[in-house]
Structure formats: C-alpha cells, structure tokens
Amino acid sequence: VKPAVGRVIMPAVRLGDGSWRQDSALICDEVERNHPDRPTRPPGATQRLAASLLELHADEWLPMVALHYRWNTGNADWAVSEFGRCAFPMLPSLIASRLAQPGGDRMRA
C-alpha cells in the first residue's frame, strides 16, 4: 500500500485497473459506481441525507472517541502490547512491547 498511496493507511483497496482508493466513503462510492444493481445507499432523498450524516459522524467523530478510550481509560498498556505483538510477532512480548512503546507515547500526546 505505501508505495502506491504514499503512506500506510487503512482502509485502502486496489481496483481492477490498478488504481487505489484510501477512504471508506470513496471505496463505497467506487463499489456503487461499478455495481449499480446493488446500491449501498438508500433510494429516498431523506434516507440518503440521514445516511450521509451518519457516515460523516462515523468517519469524522467516532475515531476521536475511540482513540480517547483506547489511550486514556486504562487500555493503553493493552494497546501497546497488541501493537508490539502485531508489529514484532517473532520477538518476546516484553521486547515487542518495549519497541512499540514510542508509538503508544505519540498516540497519547
């Protein structure tokens, strides 16, 4: 993903033509364009407005809440250990967590 998009980011999807999309809303729009027979958005204008407002809320505001609860409510040690486990699966957990700690510190700042 990084060579094509410029950074490691999720979600990202590579399309059949080789191009990339890196935002959930853009990915959904692309899927809907390519498969109009199976729409992801409701048919009515009022329903589409409500769906768009929910999408905006989920994309822009819920991540901030999730990050707050991950890093400020007693979950930080667990998150750092999970980052270490995933990033350094061949290392002992203590070392992996130690290596992941600077990333956790940046997330808390």
C-alpha positions in Angstrom: 0.0 0.0 0.0 2.7 2.5 0.9 4.5 2.7 -2.5 1.1 3.2 -4.2 -0.6 5.5 -1.7 2.4 7.2 -0.1 1.8 6.0 3.4 0.4 3.1 5.3 -3.3 3.8 5.8 -6.5 1.9 6.2 -8.8 1.2 4.6 -7.2 1.0 1.2 -8.2 -1.1 -1.8 -6.6 -1.7 -5.2 -9.1 -1.6 -8.0 -9.1 -3.8 -11.1 -7.4 -1.1 -13.2 -4.6 -0.8 -10.7 -5.6 2.5 -9.1 -6.1 2.8 -5.4 -8.8 4.2 -3.1 -8.0 5.0 0.5 -11.1 6.3 2.3 -14.1 4.2 3.2 -16.5 6.7 1.6 -14.6 6.7 -1.6 -14.3 2.9 -1.6 -18.1 2.6 -1.1 -18.7 5.2 -3.9 -16.5 3.2 -6.3 -18.2 -0.1 -5.5 -21.6 1.6 -6.1 -20.4 3.0 -9.4 -19.2 -0.4 -10.5 -22.2 -2.3 -9.3 -25.3 0.0 -9.7 -27.6 -3.0 -9.5 -26.6 -3.5 -5.8 -26.7 0.0 -4.2 -25.3 0.7 -0.8 -27.2 3.9 -0.2 -31.0 4.1 0.4 -33.2 5.2 -2.5 -35.1 8.2 -0.9 -33.6 11.7 -0.6 -34.4 11.9 3.1 -32.9 8.5 3.7 -29.8 9.4 1.7 -29.4 12.6 3.8 -29.7 10.6 7.0 -27.2 8.0 5.8 -24.8 10.8 4.8 -25.0 12.4 8.2 -24.4 9.1 9.9 -21.4 8.4 7.6 -20.0 11.9 8.4 -20.4 11.3 12.1 -18.8 7.8 11.9 -15.9 9.0 9.7 -15.0 12.2 11.4 -16.1 12.0 15.1 -16.1 8.4 16.2 -12.4 7.8 15.6 -11.6 10.6 18.1 -13.8 8.9 20.7 -12.3 5.5 20.1 -8.7 6.9 20.4 -9.6 8.7 23.6 -10.9 5.5 25.2 -8.0 3.4 23.8 -5.3 5.7 25.2 -6.9 7.4 28.3 -9.0 4.9 30.1 -6.7 2.2 31.2 -6.4 0.4 27.8 -3.0 1.9 26.8 -0.9 -0.9 28.1 -3.0 -3.4 26.3 -2.9 -1.4 23.1 0.9 -1.1 23.2 1.2 -4.8 23.9 -1.1 -5.6 20.9 0.9 -3.2 18.7 4.1 -4.9 19.7 2.6 -8.4 19.1 1.4 -7.5 15.7 4.5 -5.5 14.6 7.1 -7.8 16.0 5.5 -11.3 16.1 8.8 -13.2 16.3 10.0 -11.3 19.4 9.2 -12.0 23.0 6.3 -9.9 24.2 8.3 -7.8 26.6 10.7 -6.7 23.9 7.9 -6.2 21.3 6.0 -4.0 23.8 9.1 -2.0 24.5 9.7 -1.4 20.8 6.0 -0.4 20.3 6.0 2.0 23.3 7.3 5.1 21.4 4.3 4.8 19.0 1.9 4.5 22.0 3.5 7.6 23.6 2.9 9.5 20.4 -0.7 8.4 20.3 -1.2 9.6 23.9 0.3 13.0 23.2 
